Amino acid sequence: MVSRSDILKTATLAAAVSLLGVAPALAGGVSIGIRATARTICRVEVGAAVIPAFETGETGLGRMTELCNNVEGYRLILNHPVGLVDAFAVVDGQRVPLSSTATQTVIIDSNQPAFRQRDLGIILSSPQDAMSLSLRAEAKGMIF
């Protein structure tokens, strides 16, 4: 039969062995590693602008807000009608020629993540009664 004193000795010995195993770890410090993956967010928005018609010359389209957290950067693509000759997107005063043979043009090509606001406009060489424009943000590299 096991006595109460034998149980206490065994419990005390187990506790001492347990403390010996923990003591060196506590003396050297505790290290905790955390690893996380954030979802890729890449978007662009333009504040509402009322434009009755697109005249010859520059037309302001509003303030553009771009956000992309992709470490490899992003592109902002302007979708526009084909056949716009001598037309430009204007991003913070910088002219970007619009493709006359395609329906989209890259207006921003960034190699890093960003949150920015910029003025957006368009310059046309001939007036357009109705025209559909849209923006798309596209992350580069891996998307999570």
N, C-alpha and C positions, 0 to 999 in steps of 0.2 A: 504494500500500500504506500502511496506517495504522501509524504507529510506536508503540512502547511509550510514548514520551513524550507523544504526542497522546492516547492512552487515559488516561494519568494526569491530564493537564490537563483532559480532559472529565469524568472522575470527580470531580476536585477542584472543578470549577465546579458540577457537579450537587449535590455535598454542600453547598457554600456557599449555593446558591439554596435548597436544602431547609432549611438552618438558619435562613436569613433568614425563611422562612415560619413556622417554629416559634417563633423567638425572641420576637416580639411576643405570641403566645398565652401563653408561659411567663411573660413579664414581668407580664401582667395577671392571672395566676392561672388555674387550671383549674376549670372548672365541669362537674359531672356531674349530670344530672337522672335521678331514678328515680321511676317511677310504677307503682303496683300497685293491684290491686283485691282486697279480701279477701272471702271467701265470707260471706254473711249467716248468722249463727248465732242462733237464737232458740228457747229451750227452757225448760221448767219441769219440776221434779221435786219430789216430796213423799216425805219419809222414811216408811218403812212404819209404819203404825199399825194395830193389831188392834182392830177395832170389832165386837163381837158383834151389836149392834143400835143403831139411832139412836134415842135417847130424847128426850123433850121437854126443851127447854133446850139448853144449849151442849155440843157434843161436839168435842173436839180432834181434828184430822185429821193433825197432824204439822207438821214444819218444811218450808217450801217454799223451794226454791232456784230463782231465776229468773236467766236469762242471755240477754241480747239485745244484739248489737253494732250494730244498725241505727241510723244517725244520726237518723232521724226518730222513733224510739221503737217501742213495741210495746203489745200488749194481752194480758192473761191472761184466758182465758174458761173459766168453770166450766160444764161440761155436767152437767145434773141432770134429774130427772124433772119433767114438767109437773104442775101442780096443787099445788105446795108453797105453802101459804098462810101468810103472816106468817113467812116463813123468811129467814134472813140468812146470808151468808158472813161470817166474821170474819177480817180480815187485820190482824195485829198490833194487835188490840184494836178496830179500826174496823169497824163493821157496814156491809155492803153488801147492800141488799135483793135477794133472788132473785126473778126473774120467775115469777109463778104461771101465766102463759099461754104461756110459751115453754120450751124445753129448754136454754137457755143464757143466761148472764149474764156481762157483762164485769165482772170484779172488780178489775182493775188497768188503767189507761189512762195510759201514760207517754209523754211527748214527747221522751225522750232514751234513749240506750242505758244499760244498767245490769247490774250483777251484785249481787244482793241475796239475803238470806235473811230470811224472815218466818214467823211462826206463822200457821197456817191452821186455822180451825174452822168449824162450822156451827151455827146455832141453828134449832131446829124448834119449831113450836107444837103439833105432834102427833107421837107416836112412829111410826117406820117400821121394820118388821121387816127388810126388805131394800131397799137403795137403791143405784143405780149412780151414782157420781160420777167425773168425769174432768176434767183440766185440759188446756188447749191454749194454747200461746204463738203469737202471730201478729204478725209484723213489719209495721210501717206503711211506706208508701212503696215505693221500689224495692228489689228483692231481687236479690242477686248470687249 
